[in-house]
Amino acid sequence: EVLLKMGDNVSTDEIMPAGNRILPFRSNIPEISKFTFSRIDERFYDRAVQYGQKDFFVVGGENYGQGSSREHAVLGPRHLGLRAVIAKTFARIHWQNLINFGILPLTFLHTEDWLKIDQNDELVIYDIRNAVQTGREMDVHNKTKKRAIRVLHSLTDRQVEMVLAGSLITVLRGRAA
């Protein structure tokens, strides 16, 4: 499900606010996750909890994840179940942070397709492991609207391994064993 659809220039501070209210919890991922997207939608955390930590999408516009390079802007959403972000474009450092923590960053092949997805739509990528490994383009099926949207990833083979393993840490643990 798409738990949140956003516009352009969503900053990491909007994804995971910084400041005195949250700083004391910086090493407590379950606690900081309560602030995820709170500057955009104060009910996001409640919806995510109600959704039951199932895998979900968020959709963004241009320059998703701009601003600070803090990992907490990925850790909180990942803890709640975020597994893929579809955006028109990504800020470079946030894009890499998503990959490091096993969240698949996808871009619209045609940016106008952003209009074809709404919050609460149910999306599916069939045989996602194969789709990510064998090509750059894939279809996201919007089951709610009964249409497919073409997206792409620009991951290297190493980044594909990280996303499919669930994180860079998982990959490194496997190599150390």
N, C-alpha and C positions, 0 to 999 in steps of 0.2 A: 504494500500500500504506500502511496505518497502521503507521508504524514505532514509535510510542509512544502508549499511552493512559494518561492521568493523571487524578487526582482533582481536588478543589477546591483553590483558593488556591495554585496553582503560581506561585511568584515568579520575577521576572527573574533573581534570584540562583540559582535552581534550574535555569533555562533556560541561563544562562551565568554561572557563578560569578565573583565578583569576588575581589580579594585579590592578595597578593604573588606567588603562583604563576603567575597569568595576566596581571597588569598589564604585565610586560615585553613581552608579545606583542600589546598592544592595537591596534596598526596592522597586524598580520600576520593577516589574516582566515583563511587556511588553517590557521595554527597555533592560533588561539583556537578554531576550530571543533572541535578535538580534545577540548575540554572541554564541548561542547554536551550538555546534559541529564545530565551526569556525576553530579550529586548525586541524580538520580532513578534513573538506570540507567547504571552504569559501562560497560556494553557498547554504549551507543547509538552512539557514534562508529564503532565497528567494524562494527555492523550497517548504518549509513548508507553507509560506504565499500564494504562488500560489496554493497549495493544498487546501487551504481554511479552515484551522482549523478543518478539518475532522479528525477522529481518524486514527492514523497510527502506524506502527511498526518500530522499529529499530532492527537490528540483530548484535550480537557481538560474539566474540570468548571466549576464556578462560579468567577468572578473570575480567569480565566487571565491571567497576566502582571502580577500585582499587585506592588507594590514599586517599586524604582528604575526610572527612565525610560531607562536606558542602551540605546543602539542596538545594542550588541554582543549583546544577547539576541535580536536579530533577524538580525544579520549572520552569526553562526556557523551557525544553522540554515538560513538562506537559501543560504549557500555550499554546504552539504551536499545541498541539493535540496528543502527544505521549500517548498511552494507554496500550501498551505492548512492552516488550523487550524479545526477544528470544536470549539466549546466551548458550554457552557451560557450563560456570560456572560464578558465580557472586561473587564479593567482598561482604563480610557479611554486612557491615554498609550501603553500597549503596543499596543492596538488600532490607534492611528494610526501607530505605528512599523511595524507589520506592513504596513499599506497603503503607507507611504512606500517600502518596499523590495519591493513587488510581491507580497506574500503575502496571499492572500484570507482574511479572517476571516469565518467563518460561524457562526451560532448555530442550535441546534436549535429548530425550531418548537415541538416538544413535548419538554421537558427529559428526560422518561423515555426518549426514544429514545437517549440516551447509553448505555443498557444494551444496545442492539442492535448496537453496534460493538465489536469486540475488536481488540487488537493483532494485526497481521499480516493483518487482513481487507483484501481488495482493493476499493477504492472507485473509482467513476467518476462524473464529472459530464459527461454528454453535451452537446456543443455549448456548452461553458462560456462562450465569449465572448458568444454570443447570450443565454444564460441570465442572465448578470450584467448585460448591457446592457438587457434588456427587462423585467426584473421584480425584485422583492425576494425572492421565494420560488423555490426550485428543488429538484429531487430529486437526492440523492446515492444512487447505486445501489451497494448492497453486493453485489458479485458473489459473494463467498464465501458469504453467507447467502441470496442470491437474494431480496432485498427492497429497497425504496426507502425512504429516510428524507427527510423534508421538512426543509429548512434555509432560512435566510434571511440576507440581508446588509442592512446599513443604510448603504450607501455613497452618497455624493452623486455626481453626474455627474463631478465633478472627481476624486474618489477612484476611481471606476470606470476612468477614463482612466489613472490611475497604476498600478492593479493590472494592467490589460490591457497596458500598455506595459512592465511589469516593474519600474518604480520611478519615483519622483518625478524623480530625476536624468535618466532617459531622456526623460521628458516635457519637462523644461526644456531639455535638449540639442536636442530636436526643434524647439522654439520659437525657439531661438537661431540655428539654421541658416538 
